[in-house]
Structures are given as structure tokens and as C-alpha cells.
Amino acid sequence: MLAEYSLEGKTALVTGAGRGIGRAIALVLAEAEADVAVAARTVSEIEETAAMIRALGRRSLAVQTDVSRSKQVDALIAEVVTDWGHLDILVNNAGQYIKVPTGPLPGPTLAPPTTTRLAETGLSDEEWHQMLNTNLSSAMYGCRAVAPHMLERGYGKIINISSKNATHAAALNAAYNPAKAGLNMLTRVLALEWATHGIRVNAIGPGTFPAGTGDFALSDPATFKRAEQEVPIGRLGDLRELGLLAVYLASPASDYMTGQVVYLDGGVTAS
């Protein structure tokens, strides 16, 4: 491995790491020799991820956390820093995806099979706030909680997991897409705010992956094929590819890079 890509001696925290994108990123960070703490609401899932990290010869902590609640995020950051002495890398990955109409739609719904419910009712207050809290507020809570520690040390790498949906509008996404667009702007604002303090803030915008943050119904062959056809390079992403990009953004190799959103989507956002 090139020395600039090594994470030896670094500690990382990945939220939403019980499965999918979060687990993949956590494991590849561990392969690059980081110790990796993992957080999510489901204890059994993060304990499984932590065991996989330890099997790679790295330390891990599994901390049950609802990242939509700021006090729990504060406690999460404090626990990792207390146990390990420092936190170098924060990956704000936790997210939630639903597709619902903003208001009741007359006639046949234009919802694809991945829609979580039909169009008889519109987006509720609870769903709106749930999408904003899980996909946007949680990242702000994490950045805010880790800021004093990273500012004191004059070093930190923060990676926010955004989405191609932050730039590509789609019907039935009135909550999810704006939340991810807001996450992109949060990334840029904090990158400028902390640029002279040794903290780099960037984001990854995944395209469609077989086991991503959303409940994509890609087990159905027809849906899988349709999703592949929407990608210019003709295939869906591999979760390991997201982990490899995260290693770059977490490593010294990206020290001159901040405030950027890198789309790993097979060319979707190029069109």
C-alpha cells in the first residue's frame, strides 16, 4: 500500500454501520489499518460488524445510537474519544429512504415498486421530520459533537454520505432529496469553516447499489435490470468501491481536498 493511503494509527467512527454502505465502509477502513467504532440503532447488526472488524486485526467498539437524537450523538462521540483517546475520522453514513407522494395523488400512482406505500395519503409531518433528522440533522450533530476534539488537535477527516438524489430530482422524493441536498451544502459550509484548522470535510454521493441505504427492491430481476439500464456504464455499484473511496478521503492522500462531493454513480449525474 502507498504510505499516503495508510490509516495506520488512525481511529474512525462510522454511523449506520450495521449493514449496507456503512458496514462496507467500516470494513475497508479497517483493512487500511484504522481502528473503527460503529454505531446504529440495531445492536445485533453493529456487534456483527464489530466482530468482522476485529477479525481483520483491528480494534472496534459497537455503540447503540439513534443519530437523529443529538444527545445520543454527543454521548457516542464522547465514548469513542474517552475509550481511544482520539478520533481522527468521522463517517456520517446513517440514513433512511422512503418514497411517498407529497399530497394525495388522484388516479393511478406513478410510484415504482420500491415505493413504501401508495398515494392515498400525502407526506406526513412525521415522515418529513424523520427524513430530515436522519439524513441531515444527524450529520450536523456528529460534526458539531466532534468539532471541539478535532479543532483542539488541529486534525480531522469528516466524510458525509450523500446521494445522487441530492442533484437529480425525482417524483415522490420531496423529503429525501432536499435532505441530501442540504447535506451537500453542510459539507461545503463546514469545509470552509474549518479549512485553516486541519479538518477536511468531503462527501460521497452514491448511485444505486444492490444493498444501499434505501430499501431498493433489487432482489426482483426485472427491477434489477431496469436499475442497471439507468446507469451509463451498464452496471450497479459494488459496496467495496464506496469503501475504497472512503479510504482515500480519510487518508493523507486527500489532504488538499475539502468541500467536495464525489459522486460514485456510474455516470448518472453526468447526464
C-alpha positions in Angstrom: 0.0 0.0 0.0 1.2 3.5 -0.7 2.0 5.2 2.5 -0.3 8.1 1.8 -3.3 5.8 1.7 -2.5 4.0 5.0 -4.7 4.6 8.0 -2.3 3.0 10.5 -2.7 4.6 13.9 -5.9 6.3 13.0 -9.3 5.8 14.7 -12.6 6.1 12.8 -16.3 6.2 13.6 -18.9 5.1 11.1 -22.6 5.6 11.8 -25.3 3.4 10.2 -22.7 0.7 10.1 -24.9 -2.3 10.8 -25.2 -3.2 7.2 -25.0 -2.0 3.6 -22.9 1.1 2.8 -21.9 1.7 6.4 -20.7 -1.8 7.1 -18.7 -1.8 3.8 -17.0 1.4 4.6 -16.2 0.3 8.1 -14.6 -2.9 6.9 -12.4 -1.3 4.2 -11.3 1.4 6.6 -10.2 -1.5 8.9 -8.4 -3.1 6.0 -6.5 0.1 5.6 -5.4 -0.4 9.3 -7.7 2.0 11.1 -9.5 1.1 14.3 -13.2 1.5 13.7 -16.1 2.2 16.0 -19.5 1.5 14.6 -22.9 2.9 15.6 -26.5 2.2 14.7 -29.8 1.5 16.4 -29.8 -2.3 16.0 -27.3 -3.8 18.5 -27.1 -7.2 16.8 -26.1 -5.7 13.5 -23.3 -3.4 14.8 -22.0 -6.1 17.0 -21.7 -8.3 13.9 -19.9 -5.6 12.1 -17.5 -5.0 15.0 -16.7 -8.7 15.1 -15.8 -8.6 11.4 -13.5 -5.6 12.1 -11.8 -7.4 15.0 -11.3 -10.5 12.7 -9.2 -8.1 10.5 -7.0 -7.5 13.4 -8.3 -4.0 14.3 -10.0 -2.7 17.4 -13.7 -1.9 17.3 -16.5 -0.5 19.5 -20.2 -1.1 18.9 -22.3 1.7 20.3 -26.1 1.6 20.1 -27.1 5.1 19.0 -30.1 6.9 17.4 -28.3 9.5 15.5 -31.4 11.6 15.0 -31.1 12.5 18.7 -28.4 15.0 19.4 -27.7 14.0 23.0 -27.1 10.4 21.9 -24.7 11.6 19.2 -22.9 13.7 21.8 -22.6 10.6 24.1 -21.4 8.5 21.2 -18.5 10.8 20.3 -17.6 11.2 23.9 -17.4 7.4 24.4 -15.2 6.9 21.5 -12.8 9.7 22.4 -12.7 8.6 26.0 -12.0 4.9 25.2 -9.5 5.5 22.4 -8.0 8.9 23.3 -8.6 10.4 19.9 -11.0 10.3 16.9 -9.4 11.1 13.5 -12.2 10.1 11.0 -15.9 10.5 11.2 -18.2 9.0 8.6 -21.7 10.3 8.8 -23.5 7.5 6.9 -26.7 6.9 8.8 -29.7 7.5 6.5 -33.2 6.5 5.7 -35.1 6.4 2.4 -38.8 6.4 1.7 -40.8 7.3 -1.4 -44.2 8.8 -0.8 -46.3 11.4 -2.6 -46.2 14.9 -1.1 -50.0 15.1 -1.3 -52.7 12.5 -2.3 -52.4 11.7 -6.0 -55.6 11.1 -8.0 -55.8 8.1 -10.3 -53.0 5.5 -10.8 -49.9 6.2 -8.8 -46.7 6.9 -10.7 -44.8 5.1 -7.9 -42.4 2.4 -8.9 -42.4 -0.9 -7.0 -39.9 0.5 -4.5 -42.4 2.9 -3.1 -43.1 2.3 0.6 -46.8 3.0 0.4 -49.4 4.1 -2.1 -50.8 7.5 -2.9 -54.0 7.7 -0.9 -52.3 10.0 1.7 -49.6 12.6 1.4 -46.3 13.0 3.2 -46.9 13.4 6.9 -45.2 15.8 9.3 -43.7 12.8 11.0 -42.2 11.4 7.8 -40.9 14.9 6.8 -39.1 15.4 10.1 -37.9 11.8 10.1 -36.2 12.2 6.7 -34.6 15.5 7.7 -33.5 14.3 11.1 -32.0 11.0 9.9 -30.4 12.2 6.7 -29.3 15.8 7.5 -29.6 16.7 11.2 -27.7 13.5 12.3 -24.7 14.6 10.2 -24.8 18.1 11.7 -25.0 16.6 15.2 -22.0 14.4 14.5 -19.9 17.2 13.1 -20.9 19.6 15.9 -20.0 17.0 18.6 -16.6 16.0 17.1 -15.6 19.6 16.3 -14.1 20.6 19.7 -11.9 17.5 19.7 -10.7 17.9 16.1 -10.2 21.6 16.5 -8.1 21.1 19.6 -5.9 18.6 17.8 -5.8 20.5 14.6 -6.7 17.4 12.6 -9.7 15.5 11.3 -11.3 13.9 8.3 -15.1 14.0 8.0 -17.0 12.1 5.3 -20.7 12.7 4.8 -22.6 10.1 2.8 -24.9 12.0 0.4 -26.7 10.6 -2.7 -27.1 11.2 -6.4 -30.6 12.3 -5.4 -29.1 15.5 -4.0 -28.8 16.8 -7.5 -31.3 14.7 -9.5 -34.9 15.4 -8.8 -37.4 12.6 -8.8 -41.1 12.4 -8.0 -42.1 11.1 -4.6 -38.8 12.3 -3.0 -39.9 15.6 -1.5 -38.2 14.8 1.8 -35.3 12.6 0.9 -33.8 14.7 -1.9 -33.9 18.0 -0.1 -32.3 16.4 2.9 -29.4 15.1 0.8 -29.1 18.4 -1.0 -28.8 20.1 2.4 -26.1 17.6 3.4 -24.1 18.7 0.4 -24.3 22.3 1.5 -23.5 21.5 5.1 -20.4 19.7 3.7 -19.3 22.8 1.9 -20.0 25.2 4.7 -18.1 23.2 7.3 -15.2 22.7 4.9 -14.8 26.5 4.7 -15.4 27.0 8.4 -12.6 24.5 9.3 -10.3 24.8 6.4 -7.5 26.5 8.3 -7.8 24.2 11.3 -6.6 21.0 9.7 -10.1 19.5 9.3 -11.2 18.3 5.9 -14.9 17.8 5.1 -16.0 16.0 2.0 -18.9 13.9 0.9 -19.6 10.8 -1.2 -22.7 10.7 -3.4 -23.5 7.0 -4.1 -25.6 6.0 -7.0 -27.6 2.8 -6.9 -26.1 -0.1 -5.1 -27.7 -3.6 -4.6 -27.6 -3.1 -0.8 -27.6 0.7 -0.3 -29.2 2.9 2.3 -32.6 2.7 0.7 -34.9 -0.3 0.6 -34.4 -0.9 -3.1 -36.4 -3.9 -4.3 -33.4 -5.1 -6.3 -34.0 -8.8 -5.5 -36.6 -8.7 -8.2 -34.7 -9.5 -11.5 -36.8 -7.1 -13.6 -36.2 -4.2 -11.1 -32.5 -5.0 -11.0 -32.3 -5.0 -14.8 -34.2 -1.7 -15.0 -31.8 -0.1 -12.5 -28.8 -1.3 -14.4 -30.1 0.2 -17.6 -30.3 3.6 -16.0 -26.5 3.6 -15.3 -24.4 4.8 -18.2 -21.6 2.3 -17.6 -24.2 -0.5 -17.5 -24.0 -1.9 -14.0 -24.7 -1.1 -10.4 -22.1 -0.2 -7.9 -20.2 -2.6 -5.7 -20.2 -1.6 -2.0 -16.5 -2.2 -1.7 -16.0 0.6 -4.2 -17.5 3.0 -1.8 -15.2 1.8 0.9 -12.2 2.3 -1.3 -13.3 5.9 -2.0 -13.8 6.5 1.7 -10.2 5.3 2.4 -8.9 7.9 0.0 -11.0 10.7 1.7 -9.9 9.5 5.1 -6.2 9.3 4.3 -3.4 11.8 3.9 -3.7 11.3 0.1 -6.7 13.7 0.2 -5.2 16.4 2.4 -5.6 19.0 -0.3 -9.2 18.2 -0.9 -12.1 19.7 1.1 -15.7 20.8 0.4 -16.2 18.3 -2.4 -19.0 15.9 -3.2 -17.7 12.9 -5.1 -20.4 11.0 -7.0 -19.8 7.3 -7.3 -22.7 6.5 -9.6 -21.5 5.0 -12.8 -22.0 8.3 -14.7 -25.7 9.0 -13.7 -25.0 12.6 -12.5 -23.0 13.3 -15.7 -26.2 13.3 -17.7 
